[in-house]
Amino acid sequence: MTAETLPQHGQSWEALEARMREMAKGDVKWRDGRTGLYIFNAGEDVERVQKTAYAMFSAENGLGPAAFPSIAQMEREVVSLGLALLKAPEGGAGAMTSGGTDSIVMAVKAARDHARAKRGLDKGLNIVVPFTAHPAFDKAGMVMDIEVRRIPVKDLLADVAAMEAAIDDRTLLIVGSAPCFPFGLIDPIEELSALAQRRKVWLHVDACVGGYIAPFVRMNGVDLAPFDFSVPGVWSISGDLHKYGYASKGASTVFFRSRELLDFMTFDAGPWPLGRMVTPTLAGTRPGGAIAAAWAVTRFLGVEGYRQKQREVTEARAKIEAGVTKLGFRVLGEPQLGIVSFTHDSVDPLALYAKMHHRGWFTAALLEPKALHLMLSPKHNEVAHEYLADLEASLNEAAGVDAEKMTPRYAG
Ligand SMILES: *Cc1c(COP(=O)(O)O)cnc(C)c1O
């Protein structure tokens, strides 16, 4: 590797833009809809709104609400629409963060400080999460020296009885996902709520990938089990705007049932030479652009826009489910939102994954159990048939390869 240094003389924007376009040639072709990971493609009009709003406020800093009342107002309005979507009671409160991991770490921090203040707990704390919960909880545990107890799932969902058995008097929080990333399935939040209330622990619902799609899917007539603040034991929820909110990257939300619970998240320390420093979340400087883009996109789409986009997502999922089932795959569980995983009983899903990757599809695969994984966008509704055609071709190829591999054994 050759060391890159800062050029002695500044370069023209034209030259830099050309180089960046050159570098991007190696990137996955996400605008064609061939990416089932990392990207949420709601179309060119949404992308234009994101970019323009981001650029307008790319220098502004959310750290300074007094200097930038514009950013403060946009954040307040975004948070309040999230609270309404997730059925927060009167007095519910929230904040914007840089992403799902950030929101989760902050919710765990609030739960820890709550346990310290209200339950007199200090050291040796633990949280109890299903095996399918996002690794962000482990990151929180790592940072705050909290043990994370990952409990095997039952029929792919949080095993409430097993989680109860793992709770002890130093458990500060339990988790359910709505939905979990691996299978796109919503954990039994009402049962987890009953457990949390019985054992007097905090229940966090990780709706990072569901918070901004599930409410609209429900409005579209799908019968979703309650997962939001309408469930009484739910004390906090994480929801990512930069996923199915179709906002620019760097925008998530974390919500609390009450202002009092949110106050356990707030950082308030000092003194240092400037006196006290108070921030709502871990971040100091916060990107005005990400806040502005989230504000603009949510208003650009509105309820009807989101209902339409999310309908395209669930239609794409239904097409994929029907197509892969016809090809002999087994869909894992009964997904209702934008993620679907499926496995095959006679062909190795990971061999298929490689073949699909070769055909230009950048997606995820699961290892436990082995399966193909798709996180769908509205754009996929246009290309679902291409995916299925390539999957059929890959399946035929993989079956052929497997048969060839087996030939020597029979021949020997
Ligand atoms: C994406 C995701 C996260 C983490 O969000 P980031 O924005 O990638 O940090 C957490 N939980 C679930 C269920 C997710 O899908």
Ligand as a Chemical Component Dictionary entry (heavy atoms), coordinates in Angstrom:
data_LIG
# 
_chem_comp.id                   LIG 
_chem_comp.type                 NON-POLYMER 
_chem_comp.pdbx_formal_charge   0 
_chem_comp.three_letter_code    LIG 
# 
loop_
_chem_comp_atom.comp_id 
_chem_comp_atom.atom_id 
_chem_comp_atom.alt_atom_id 
_chem_comp_atom.type_symbol 
_chem_comp_atom.charge 
_chem_comp_atom.model_Cartn_x 
_chem_comp_atom.model_Cartn_y 
_chem_comp_atom.model_Cartn_z 
_chem_comp_atom.pdbx_ordinal 
LIG C1 C1 C 0 -29.810 -1.361 11.761 1  
LIG C2 C2 C 0 -30.200 -1.884 13.075 2  
LIG C3 C3 C 0 -29.560 -1.439 14.241 3  
LIG C4 C4 C 0 -28.338 -0.559 14.237 4  
LIG O1 O1 O 0 -28.497 0.612  13.523 5  
LIG P1 P1 P 0 -27.281 1.434  12.891 6  
LIG O2 O2 O 0 -27.947 2.633  12.352 7  
LIG O3 O3 O 0 -26.662 0.547  11.836 8  
LIG O4 O4 O 0 -26.306 1.731  13.971 9  
LIG C5 C5 C 0 -30.056 -1.890 15.437 10 
LIG N1 N1 N 0 -31.084 -2.733 15.488 11 
LIG C6 C6 C 0 -31.708 -3.208 14.385 12 
LIG C7 C7 C 0 -32.862 -4.147 14.516 13 
LIG C8 C8 C 0 -31.267 -2.792 13.136 14 
LIG O5 O5 O 0 -31.864 -3.277 12.035 15 
# 
loop_
_chem_comp_bond.comp_id 
_chem_comp_bond.atom_id_1 
_chem_comp_bond.atom_id_2 
_chem_comp_bond.value_order 
_chem_comp_bond.pdbx_ordinal 
LIG C1 C2 SING 1  
LIG C2 C3 SING 2  
LIG C2 C8 DOUB 3  
LIG C3 C4 SING 4  
LIG C3 C5 DOUB 5  
LIG C4 O1 SING 6  
LIG O1 P1 SING 7  
LIG P1 O2 DOUB 8  
LIG P1 O3 SING 9  
LIG P1 O4 SING 10 
LIG C5 N1 SING 11 
LIG N1 C6 DOUB 12 
LIG C6 C7 SING 13 
LIG C6 C8 SING 14 
LIG C8 O5 SING 15 
# 
